[in-house]
Amino acid sequence: MLGILKSEFTKLFTQLSTYIVAGVLVLLAILTGVLTVVTGPLLTGDSTAAPTVIYGAVSGTFNTSIAILAIIASLIILNEYRHNTIAYTLTASRNRYVVFGAKVLATLGYGLGLSLVLSIIAAITASIVLIGTGNDVSGQEFNIGSALLHLGSYVSAYLLVGLFLGFILRNIIIVIVIVFALPIIEGILSLLLKTALTIFLLRQ
């Protein structure tokens, strides 16, 4: 298992696209950190107007990068089919479930690790901009434990969805369409559930 897991990480970190996407996401995190501050109420100089602006920068970074992370997760399997190396991967192990488990662990390890880096960059950028605009960062509220649990679960879910879609569909175009459509579907389902719950409570 350890050998296969090491092989999965090696494949991941020997691809140029891995570093290109990471670089793009880092720039996106910096941009999100800046825009969250300069377009928010803190621009007025009142630090009490938005005590969660740093958390907002982190959350905004996740919202803008989550789809890209899911697509990267799908490429972990899609690249194997594209380059026809999946047969060698499966042959190297006697159990296909071990291969699948290794890919899941590699996906979560890379995705969550990169997400943590992006969140730190977004938080530092927002803090620097806050100080640069004359605001005090000491009044900011940021629950690290809650953020790790909530945002970590959010990222993990999208990473696994991307990986599973890659296994099932084996077509990057379809995966991209579905991944970018997920927030829309999620919003519609959430609205429908809230409406159904409201109707149910009113009938009681």
C-alpha positions as CSV (number, residue, x, y, z in Angstrom):
1,M,0.0,0.0,0.0
2,L,2.8,2.4,0.9
3,G,4.6,1.8,-2.3
4,I,1.5,2.4,-4.4
5,L,0.7,5.6,-2.4
6,K,4.2,6.8,-2.9
7,S,3.8,6.1,-6.7
8,E,0.6,8.2,-6.8
9,F,2.2,11.2,-5.1
10,T,5.2,10.8,-7.5
11,K,2.9,10.9,-10.5
12,L,1.2,13.9,-9.1
13,F,4.3,15.9,-8.3
14,T,6.1,15.1,-11.6
15,Q,3.4,16.8,-13.7
16,L,3.9,20.3,-14.8
17,S,0.2,21.0,-14.6
18,T,0.3,20.4,-10.9
19,Y,2.6,23.4,-10.3
20,I,0.9,25.6,-12.9
21,V,-2.5,25.1,-11.3
22,A,-1.0,25.7,-7.8
23,G,0.6,28.9,-9.0
24,V,-2.7,30.1,-10.5
25,L,-4.5,29.3,-7.2
26,V,-1.9,31.1,-5.2
27,L,-2.4,34.3,-7.3
28,L,-6.2,33.8,-6.9
29,A,-5.8,33.6,-3.1
30,I,-3.8,36.8,-3.1
31,L,-6.3,38.6,-5.3
32,T,-9.2,37.4,-3.2
33,G,-7.5,38.6,0.0
34,V,-7.0,42.0,-1.4
35,L,-10.5,42.4,-2.9
36,T,-12.2,41.1,0.2
37,V,-10.7,44.0,2.2
38,V,-10.8,46.9,-0.4
39,T,-14.4,46.2,-1.5
40,G,-15.7,45.7,2.0
41,P,-16.9,48.0,4.7
42,L,-13.4,48.2,6.3
43,L,-12.5,50.6,3.5
44,T,-14.2,53.2,5.6
45,G,-11.6,52.8,8.3
46,D,-14.1,51.2,10.8
47,S,-12.6,47.9,11.9
48,T,-15.8,47.0,13.8
49,A,-17.8,47.1,10.6
50,A,-16.6,43.7,9.4
51,P,-14.9,41.6,12.2
52,T,-14.8,38.5,10.0
53,V,-13.1,40.0,7.0
54,I,-10.1,37.7,7.3
55,Y,-12.4,34.7,7.5
56,G,-14.2,36.1,4.5
57,A,-11.0,36.2,2.5
58,V,-10.3,32.6,3.4
59,S,-13.8,31.5,2.6
60,G,-13.9,33.4,-0.6
61,T,-10.6,31.8,-1.7
62,F,-12.2,28.4,-1.2
63,N,-15.3,29.3,-3.1
64,T,-13.3,30.5,-6.1
65,S,-10.9,27.6,-6.2
66,I,-13.0,24.7,-5.2
67,A,-14.1,23.8,-8.7
68,I,-10.5,23.9,-10.0
69,L,-9.4,21.6,-7.1
70,A,-12.2,19.1,-8.1
71,I,-11.0,19.1,-11.7
72,I,-7.4,18.5,-10.6
73,A,-8.7,15.6,-8.6
74,S,-10.4,14.1,-11.6
75,L,-7.2,14.5,-13.6
76,I,-5.4,12.1,-11.2
77,I,-7.3,9.3,-12.9
78,L,-8.1,10.8,-16.2
79,N,-4.4,11.4,-17.0
80,E,-3.9,7.6,-16.5
81,Y,-6.5,6.8,-19.1
82,R,-5.3,9.5,-21.4
83,H,-1.7,8.2,-21.4
84,N,-2.8,4.6,-21.2
85,T,-0.9,3.9,-18.0
86,I,-3.9,2.7,-16.0
87,A,-3.1,-0.9,-17.0
88,Y,0.4,-0.7,-15.5
89,T,-1.0,0.9,-12.3
90,L,-3.5,-1.9,-11.8
91,T,-0.9,-4.6,-12.7
92,A,1.4,-3.3,-10.0
93,S,-1.1,-4.2,-7.4
94,R,-3.1,-7.4,-6.9
95,N,-6.0,-5.5,-5.5
96,R,-7.8,-2.7,-7.4
97,Y,-9.3,-1.4,-4.2
98,V,-5.8,-0.7,-2.9
99,V,-5.1,1.3,-6.0
100,F,-8.4,3.2,-5.6
101,G,-7.6,3.8,-1.9
102,A,-4.2,5.1,-2.7
103,K,-5.6,7.6,-5.3
104,V,-8.2,8.8,-2.7
105,L,-5.5,9.4,-0.1
106,A,-3.2,11.1,-2.7
107,T,-6.1,13.3,-3.8
108,L,-7.1,14.3,-0.3
109,G,-3.5,14.8,0.7
110,Y,-2.7,17.1,-2.2
111,G,-6.0,19.0,-2.2
112,L,-6.2,19.6,1.5
113,G,-2.5,20.5,1.7
114,L,-2.9,23.0,-1.1
115,S,-6.1,24.4,0.4
116,L,-4.3,25.0,3.7
117,V,-1.6,26.9,1.9
118,L,-4.1,29.0,0.0
119,S,-6.0,29.8,3.2
120,I,-2.8,31.0,4.9
121,I,-1.9,33.1,2.0
122,A,-5.4,34.6,1.8
123,A,-5.4,35.4,5.5
124,I,-1.9,36.9,5.4
125,T,-2.7,39.0,2.4
126,A,-6.0,40.3,4.0
127,S,-4.1,41.1,7.2
128,I,-1.4,43.1,5.3
129,V,-4.1,45.0,3.3
130,L,-6.0,45.7,6.6
131,I,-2.9,47.2,8.2
132,G,-2.0,49.1,5.0
133,T,-5.5,50.7,5.0
134,G,-5.1,51.8,8.6
135,N,-7.3,49.2,10.2
136,D,-6.7,47.1,13.3
137,V,-6.5,43.3,12.8
138,S,-6.8,42.6,16.6
139,G,-10.6,42.9,16.4
140,Q,-10.9,40.3,13.7
141,E,-12.8,37.1,14.6
142,F,-11.4,33.8,13.2
143,N,-12.2,30.4,14.7
144,I,-9.5,28.2,13.4
145,G,-11.0,24.9,14.6
146,S,-14.4,25.7,13.0
147,A,-12.8,26.8,9.8
148,L,-10.7,23.7,9.5
149,L,-13.7,21.5,10.1
150,H,-16.2,23.3,7.9
151,L,-13.9,24.3,5.0
152,G,-11.9,21.0,5.2
153,S,-15.1,19.0,4.9
154,Y,-16.2,21.2,2.0
155,V,-13.0,20.7,0.1
156,S,-12.8,17.0,0.8
157,A,-16.3,16.5,-0.6
158,Y,-15.5,18.3,-3.8
159,L,-12.2,16.5,-4.2
160,L,-13.9,13.1,-3.9
161,V,-16.7,14.1,-6.3
162,G,-14.1,15.1,-8.8
163,L,-12.2,11.9,-8.4
164,F,-15.3,9.7,-8.6
165,L,-16.5,11.6,-11.7
166,G,-13.1,10.9,-13.3
167,F,-13.4,7.2,-12.6
168,I,-17.0,7.0,-13.9
169,L,-17.1,9.4,-16.9
170,R,-13.5,9.4,-18.1
171,N,-14.1,12.6,-20.0
172,I,-12.6,15.9,-18.8
173,I,-15.1,18.0,-20.7
174,I,-18.1,16.4,-19.0
175,V,-16.4,16.5,-15.6
176,I,-15.8,20.3,-16.0
177,V,-19.4,20.9,-16.9
178,I,-20.7,18.9,-14.0
179,V,-18.3,20.4,-11.5
180,F,-19.1,24.0,-12.4
181,A,-22.8,23.2,-12.4
182,L,-22.7,21.7,-8.9
183,P,-23.0,25.0,-7.0
184,I,-26.1,25.9,-9.1
185,I,-27.6,22.5,-8.4
186,E,-26.6,22.8,-4.7
187,G,-28.4,26.2,-4.5
188,I,-31.5,24.9,-6.2
189,L,-31.7,21.8,-3.9
190,S,-31.1,24.0,-0.8
191,L,-33.9,26.3,-1.9
192,L,-36.3,23.4,-2.5
193,L,-35.5,21.8,0.9
194,K,-36.0,25.1,2.7
195,T,-39.3,25.6,0.9
196,A,-40.4,22.0,1.7
197,L,-39.4,22.4,5.3
198,T,-41.3,25.7,5.5
199,I,-44.5,24.2,4.1
200,F,-44.2,21.2,6.4
201,L,-43.9,23.5,9.5
202,L,-46.8,25.6,8.4
203,R,-49.0,22.5,8.1
204,Q,-48.2,21.4,11.6
